[in-house]
Amino acid sequence: MMYDLLNYKEARILALLDHIAKLEAENEKLTTYIFELCDKECPQEYKNVVKNDVFHNRQTSDSL
């Protein structure tokens, strides 16, 4: 019984570490977008691509 509990806890920790890595990658991507969008010469087409990427991903992740 103790072995099962330890396996469960270890699997949970690994899943949380994986989730943290995904969130950190998403944070880095969004930080890059903000930096690029602050450039006065950023083209409107790129802004549209960023909007679609950010809001499409948010709708997809919210449905999970």
N, C-alpha and C positions, 0 to 999 in steps of 0.2 A: 504494500500500500504506500509506503514511504517513497519507493522508487517511482511510482506513478505520479505522485505529487511533485517530486523533483523534476521529472520529465515535463510535466505540465508547466511548472514555473519557468523552466529553461526555455521551452517553446514560446511562452508568453513574452519573456524578455527578448528573445530573438525577433519576434514579430514586432515588438515595440521599437527595437533598434532599427529595424527595416523601415518602419513608418517614420521614425525621426529622420532617417537619411533621405527619404522621399520629400518630407516637408522642408528640409534644409536645401535640397536641390530646387524645389519650387520657389523658395525664398530667394535664392541666388538668381534665378531666372527673372523674378519680378523686380529685384533690385537692379538688374541690368536693364530691363525695360524702362524703369523710372529714369535711370541715368541717360539712356538714349533719347527718351521723350523730352527731357529737359533741354536738349540741344535745339537752338532756335532754327536750325536748318533741317530739322527732322521732317522728311516728306510726309504729306498727308496719307499716302498709300501705306507707308510703314505704320503709321498710327492706326490705320484701319486693320492691318494685319495683327497688331498687338491687341487691339480691342477684341477682335474675333478669337484670338488664342486665349486671352485671359477669361473672357466671359463664357466661351464655349467650354473651357476646362472647368470653370466653376459650376456651370449647370450640370455637367457630366458627373463631377464629384459629389455634388449635392444630392443627386438621385441615388447614389450608392448608400 
